[in-house]
C-alpha cells in the first residue's frame, strides 16, 4: 500500500505519496477532481514501501520552503506519458530563482508550437515544487498554476529572495 503524508506549510497543505520506495506524488491539497484522480492513480496497485521516502521528501520540502535547499535528492517515480515525462524533465532543469516561458519550454521539449499540450503537461505535474512548474510563466505574465496563483507568486518570491540574498553575500 502507498504511504501518504500531509505536510502543513505556510503556503498550504502538500500531499506526499510514495510507493515502491519512490515518491510518486507531491501536490497541493485541493478539491480539484483532476488532482484527486491523480492522487488516487498514484496509489493504485501500490506495494509496501518505506515511510522514509515521504519523511525524506517532507524534510527536503521544509528546507526548500525555508530557503535552505535549492535541489531535491529524492527517488522519484512520476506517473505520466512519455511526453509529460519529457516536459517534467526539462522543467526540472529550470534553475532555482529562474523562470522559463511556455514557449521556450515547448521549444526545448521538441513540442514546436504545441503550447496547449505543454501547458497541460505542466498542469498534470504530479511532483509540484520538485518539478518546478511554478517557474514556468506565460510571455504575457504568470500564466496558471494548479496550486493557485497566490502559491506560484509566493514560491517565485521565496526563490528571488534567496537568490538575491546569495548575490548580496558575494
C-alpha positions as CSV (number, residue, x, y, z in Angstrom):
1,X,0.0,0.0,0.0
2,X,1.2,3.5,-0.7
3,X,2.2,5.8,2.1
4,X,0.5,9.2,2.2
5,X,1.6,12.2,4.3
6,X,0.1,15.6,4.7
7,X,2.7,18.4,5.1
8,X,1.4,21.6,6.5
9,X,3.3,24.7,5.2
10,X,2.8,28.4,5.4
11,X,1.6,28.3,1.8
12,X,-0.9,25.5,2.3
13,X,-1.0,21.7,2.7
14,X,1.0,19.4,0.5
15,X,0.1,15.8,0.0
16,X,3.0,13.4,-0.4
17,X,2.6,9.9,-1.7
18,X,5.2,7.2,-2.1
19,X,5.1,3.7,-3.3
20,X,7.7,1.0,-4.1
21,X,10.3,3.2,-2.3
22,X,9.8,6.2,-4.6
23,X,7.9,9.5,-4.4
24,X,5.0,9.4,-6.8
25,X,3.1,12.5,-5.8
26,X,3.6,15.9,-4.2
27,X,0.8,18.3,-4.7
28,X,-1.3,20.9,-3.0
29,X,-4.3,19.7,-1.2
30,X,-7.2,20.5,-3.4
31,X,-10.8,19.7,-4.1
32,X,-10.0,19.7,-7.8
33,X,-11.2,16.5,-9.3
34,X,-8.1,16.1,-11.7
35,X,-5.7,16.3,-8.7
36,X,-7.8,13.8,-6.7
37,X,-7.8,11.5,-9.7
38,X,-4.0,11.8,-10.0
39,X,-3.5,11.1,-6.3
40,X,-5.7,8.0,-6.5
41,X,-3.8,6.8,-9.6
42,X,-0.6,7.1,-7.7
43,X,-2.0,4.7,-5.1
44,X,-3.3,2.1,-7.4
45,X,-1.6,-1.3,-7.2
46,X,0.8,0.0,-4.6
47,X,3.1,-2.3,-2.7
48,X,4.6,-1.8,0.7
49,X,7.3,0.9,0.8
50,X,9.4,2.7,3.3
51,X,7.9,5.6,5.2
52,X,11.4,7.0,4.9
53,X,10.7,8.2,1.4
54,X,7.9,10.6,2.4
55,X,9.7,11.6,5.5
56,X,12.8,12.5,3.4
57,X,10.6,14.4,0.9
58,X,8.9,16.3,3.8
59,X,12.3,17.2,5.3
60,X,13.6,18.4,1.9
61,X,10.4,20.4,1.1
62,X,10.6,22.1,4.6
63,X,14.3,23.0,3.8
64,X,13.2,24.4,0.4
65,X,10.4,26.5,1.9
66,X,12.9,27.9,4.5
67,X,15.2,28.9,1.6
68,X,17.8,26.3,2.7
69,X,17.5,23.9,-0.3
70,X,17.6,24.5,-4.0
71,X,17.9,21.0,-5.4
72,X,16.0,17.9,-4.4
73,X,17.6,14.5,-3.9
74,X,14.8,12.0,-3.9
75,X,13.9,8.7,-5.6
76,X,11.1,9.7,-7.9
77,X,8.5,7.8,-10.0
78,X,6.2,10.3,-11.6
79,X,3.3,8.7,-13.5
80,X,2.7,10.1,-16.9
81,X,3.0,9.8,-20.6
82,X,6.4,9.9,-22.4
83,X,5.6,13.5,-23.5
84,X,4.7,14.5,-19.9
85,X,7.8,13.0,-18.5
86,X,9.9,14.8,-21.1
87,X,8.3,18.1,-20.1
88,X,8.8,17.5,-16.4
89,X,12.4,16.5,-17.0
90,X,13.1,19.8,-18.9
91,X,11.1,21.7,-16.3
92,X,13.4,20.3,-13.6
93,X,16.4,22.0,-15.4
94,X,15.0,25.5,-14.8
95,X,17.4,26.9,-12.2
96,X,16.3,27.9,-8.7
97,X,15.2,31.5,-8.8
98,X,14.8,31.5,-12.6
99,X,11.8,31.2,-14.9
100,X,11.1,29.9,-18.4
101,X,8.3,30.7,-20.7
102,X,5.9,28.0,-22.0
103,X,7.2,29.0,-25.5
104,X,10.9,28.3,-24.6
105,X,9.9,25.1,-22.7
106,X,8.0,23.9,-25.8
107,X,11.0,24.5,-28.0
108,X,13.3,22.7,-25.6
109,X,10.9,19.7,-25.4
110,X,10.6,19.5,-29.2
111,X,6.9,20.4,-28.9
112,X,7.1,23.1,-31.5
113,X,4.2,25.5,-31.1
114,X,2.1,23.0,-29.0
115,X,1.8,25.4,-26.1
116,X,-1.5,23.9,-25.1
117,X,-0.2,20.4,-24.8
118,X,2.8,21.7,-22.9
119,X,0.6,23.7,-20.5
120,X,-1.5,20.6,-19.9
121,X,1.7,18.6,-19.1
122,X,2.7,21.3,-16.7
123,X,-0.8,21.2,-15.1
124,X,-0.7,17.5,-14.7
125,X,2.7,17.6,-13.0
126,X,2.5,15.0,-10.1
127,X,5.5,16.4,-8.3
128,X,4.8,20.0,-7.7
129,X,7.8,22.1,-6.5
130,X,10.2,19.2,-7.1
131,X,9.4,19.5,-10.9
132,X,9.1,23.3,-10.6
133,X,6.1,24.1,-12.7
134,X,5.8,27.3,-10.7
135,X,8.9,28.6,-12.7
136,X,7.0,28.3,-16.0
137,X,5.4,31.6,-17.0
138,X,3.5,32.9,-19.9
139,X,5.1,35.5,-22.1
140,X,2.4,38.0,-21.0
141,X,2.7,37.2,-17.3
142,X,2.4,34.5,-14.7
143,X,0.2,32.1,-16.5
144,X,-1.6,29.4,-14.5
145,X,-0.7,27.2,-11.6
146,X,-2.7,24.2,-10.3
147,X,-1.9,25.2,-6.7
148,X,-3.3,28.7,-7.3
149,X,-1.6,31.9,-8.5
150,X,-1.0,33.0,-4.9
151,X,1.2,30.0,-4.3
152,X,3.0,30.5,-7.6
153,X,3.8,34.1,-6.7
154,X,4.9,33.1,-3.2
155,X,7.2,30.4,-4.4
156,X,8.8,32.7,-7.0
157,X,9.2,35.4,-4.4
158,X,10.8,33.0,-2.0
159,X,13.3,31.9,-4.6
160,X,14.1,35.5,-5.7
161,X,14.7,36.5,-2.1
162,X,17.1,33.5,-1.5
163,X,18.9,34.2,-4.8
164,X,19.1,37.9,-4.0
165,X,20.4,37.2,-0.6
166,X,23.1,34.9,-2.0
167,X,24.1,37.5,-4.5
168,X,24.3,40.2,-1.8
169,X,26.7,38.0,0.2
170,X,29.2,37.5,-2.7
